[in-house]
Amino acid sequence: MGLLVDGQWHDQWYDTDKSGGKFEREAARFRNWVTHDGSPGPDGEGGFKAESGRYHLYVSMACPWAHRTLIFRKLKGLEKHVSASVVHPDMMENGWEFRPDSEPHRDHLHGFRFMHQVYTKAAPGYSGRVTVPVLWDKEKQTIASNESAEIIRMFNSAFNELDGVRSDLDFCPEELQGEIERVNARVYDTVNNGVYKAGFATAQDKYEDAYKALFDSLDWLEERLSGQRYLVGGQLTEADWRLFTTLIRFDAVYFGHFKCNRQRITDFPALSAYVRDLYQVHGVAETVDIGQIKRHYYVSQRTINPTQIVPVGPELDFDAPHGRERLS
């Protein structure tokens, strides 16, 4: 884990001393919007038109934030329009890296060795963390966005006019957007980012604060999903996919590695069935690689797991019947 300072790479872990042991995530820096005609997006940023073959997605199979974008790319039928490269699961002294001699982990666009080279190609003097996902604009030769929450919004609607794109699938319908935003806000703070707040904390009280908030929210989600199939509006929405990418990793990684060990997701009847329900949506299983997920966390995060031993278990069966059709 490291960062760029004025375009130079530094192998540097998160500095939690200045925050009293609390993990604080850096905000994404590239926040342009791709729209169907290149007009300004929600924040007034525009000029990035949705065109077939113009964009390239950089992801990790291990990263939950990148996983969101892979799910949307798959379900919306964008694979032939937006190309992709997958970094290697090991994130060591040079950060996310590619393996030129390994087809699954090559940079198919630039042939780079490290992800930080993508950032400095876009901004030679860039300072900040080097994260995935990244949506690269081949025409402007820059990063259109490295904010996963916004990339999935773009994938949801901006490309709908292209051939073969599932314009009938809308994961953020206007009439549900307010409730989706409210659910997203709590889930992001206490669950998606909450597991990291617990796992990367370097002070007991900060860890316990994150732990309590996480399980308060998991209890809330368990109750909510006991009476309805999906989080908002009786249909699959963005809120479900944002939660899913954390839950699918929880028992294999966060429960033990991040000390989020009050309960496994398997111990929540509604949540565990909900995860299986979403996993079994056609195409989603192809975006899940538990082997790469475990390898990334246990090998890369040596401050937490210095032996780099990857646990063999747990046994996970996401194909088991979920029985949630009755809640439709």
N, C-alpha and C positions, 0 to 999 in steps of 0.2 A: 504494500500500500504506500503510495507516495503522492506527490503533487508537482505541478509546474510552478516555477517562480520566474517571472520575466522570460518565459520560454525555455527555461532550463529545468531538467528533471531532477527532483530530490526524493530520495527514499525516506519518507517521513510519515510515521503513524499519526493518528489524530492527537492533538494536544488538548487533553482534558484537564490539565492543571489550571488553566485560566478560567475554566467554567466550574471549578470545584468538584471535578470528577464526573460531570454530566456530559454525555455525548450530544453534540450539536451538529446536525447535518448542514452542509453548505448548500445554498440555493443554486439551482441551475443558472447558467450564465447566458446560454443561447436560447432566446425565447421568441423566435420568429414564427409566424403562422403560415402554413400552406393552406390556401383556399382554392375553391374550384376555378376561379378566374384570376387569381393573383391579387384580389382586392384586399384591403386591410382586414385583419382578424379582430378578435375581441379586444385586444389591447392596442389596436391601431397600427400594428405591425403588418406589413403586407409585402407584395412583390414576389411571393413564392407561389407559383401556379401549380396546381395538381396536374401533372402530365405523366403519361406512361413512360417508364424508363428513366425518368429524370432523377429519382431519389434512390439512395442506398442506405440500408439500415444496418448499423453495427450493434450487435447484441452479445450477451453471454447467456448460455443456457442455465447458468447457476443463479443469475441475478433476478430477484423478483420484480424489480422495476423494468428491466428489459423484457421479462417474460410477458408483462402486460401487452407490450407492443407486438410480440410474436403471436399472441392469441388473436389480437385484432387483425393483424395482417392475414392470418389464416382464415378466420371466420368471415371476414369481409371479402375474401377472394382477391387479395392484393398481391399475391406472390409473383404473378407474372408482370406486375407493374412496378413493384418496389423490390429491388434485389437486396441481398443480405450477406453479411459476413459474421462469423461466430468466433469470438476470442477463445483462447484456451482457458480451461477452468482454473489453472494455477495462476494466481496474481501475486507475483513475488517482488523482488527489489526494483523491477522496472514497470510495475503495475500490470494492467491488462496487456497481454501480449498475444501475438499470432505465431503460428508455427508454419513457416513457408513450405516445409516438407510434408505437411499433414493437410490433406484436402479439407477435412471438416473445420480446420482452424486457420485457414489462410485469409489474408486480406485480398479479396478478389477484385477490389477496385484500384488500390494504389500499390499493393505489394509491400506495404509497410511491415515492420517487425514488431512495433509497439503501438498501442492505442494513443499514447501521448503524441505520436507523430501526426495523427489525424488532427488533433487539436492545434498543434503549431502550424500545420498547413493552413488551417482556417484563420488562425490568429498567432503570428510568430512570437509575439510578446506576451502570450496568455499566462495568467497566474491563477491557480486554483486546482481543485481535484479533477482527475480525469476519469469520467464515469461513462457507463453505458446505461441506456441506449443512446445512440447518436443517429440522427437523421441527416444524411449528407446530401447536399444539392450539387449534382454533377455539373449543372449549367453555370452556377455562380461560384463553384469551387469553394464552398464554405459549409459550415454546419448550419442547417436550417433550425434545428432544435436539439437540445439534449435534456428536455424535460418530458419524462414519460407520460405524465398526466395530460400534457398538451398534445403529444404525438398521438395518443389513442383517440383524442377528440378529432384530430385531423383525419386519422384513418377511418373514423366512424362516418364522416360525411363528405369531406373535401373531394374524395376520389369517386364519388358515386356515379358520375357520368361516364366513367371509363368502361370499356367492354368487359363484361363478366363480373363486375363488382356487385356485391350483394347490396344493392340500394334498398332492398326491402328490410334489411336488418338495421335497426336504429337502437343503439345501446344507450342513447341519451336523448330520448324524446323530450321536446320542449316542455310538455305538460308535467313531466316528472323531474325536470332538472333541479328544481329547488330542493326536493327531498333527497335526490341523489347527492347533491352538494353537502347537505347536512350529514348524511350517513358517511360520505367520503371523509369529511373533516374529522369526525371522531375516529373512524377506522385508521386513517393515516396517522394521526397523532399517537394513538395508544396501541395500535396493532401493527400496521405496516412498519412504521418507524419505532413503535414501542418495543419490539423485540430487539432492535439495535440499541435503543436506549438502555435496556437491561444488559445486553451482551457486551457492550463497549464501555459501560460505566466503570469508573475506577475509584468510586467511593461507595461505601455500603448504603448510605441513605439514598443516593441517586439511583442505585440499582433497585432498592426496595420500592421507591416511588414509582419507577417504571413498571416493575413487576405487578404492583397492586393495580395500577391503571390498566395494564394489559388484561389481567384476569377479570377486572370489573367489566371491561368491554366484551370479553369472550362470554361472560355470563349473560350480558345484555343481548349479545348476538344469538346465543343459544335459545334464550327465551323468545326472541323475535322470530327465529327460524323454526321454532317448534310449531308455530301456527300458520306459517306461510312459506311457500316454496322458495321464493327469492326475496331479496332485501327490500326492493321498492316496486310497487305497482303491479305485482303479480306477473312480472315478466323479467327475463334476463336483461340486466342493465350493466352499465359500466361499473356500478358499485359492486356487483357480484364478482366481476373479473379482478377488480383491484383487491378485494379481500382474498379471493381464491389463491393468488400467487404467494401469499404469506402462509395460508393454512396448509397448502400442499407441501410446504417445506418444514412445517412446525415439528412434527414428530421425529423426522430424520435429522434435524439440525437444531432448531431453536430450543427444544425441550432440554436437551443436554448441553450442547455447546454454548448456548447463551443463558443457561441457568433459568429458563422459563419453565420450571418443573413442578408447578402445582398439579397440573393435569396435562395429559396429552390430548390432542384433538380427538383421538380414538375414544377417549373417555367421555366426550360430549355426544350424546346420541344424535341430536339434530345437526350439529356442526359436522360430525364425521360423515353422516349420510349426505349432507349438502355438498361436501367436497367431492364425494363419489359422483353425485349427480352432475356437477359441473365438469368433472374430469371425463365423464362419458358423453358429453356433447361431441358430436362428430368433428374430428380434427384436433381437438384439444390435447388428447394424449400424445400426439406427435410433438407438441411443444414442451413436454415434461421429460426431463432426464435426471432422475434421482441420483444416478451415479456421478454425473458432473456436478450436481448440486452439493452432494456430500464432499466430493473431492475439493471443490473450491473452498468451502468454509474451513474444513478440518486441516487442509494442507497450507492454505494461504495465510490464515490468521494465526500466526505463530505466537503472538502475544497472548492468545487465549489457549492455544493448543500447541505448546512448544515441541511435543514429540511428533507432530504431524501424522499421527496414526488415525486412519479413517475407520470408524466403526463399521462392522459388518452389517448389523441390523439398523433399524428394526424391520420386521417383515411388514410390508404394506400392500394391501390388495384394494386398489382403487377401482377395480372392475367388479367388485362384489355388488349385488343388488342394493339399491338405495331406498326404494319404496316411497320416494317423495312424489310420485305421480298423483297420489291421493290429495296432495295439497294444491294441485293445479287449479 
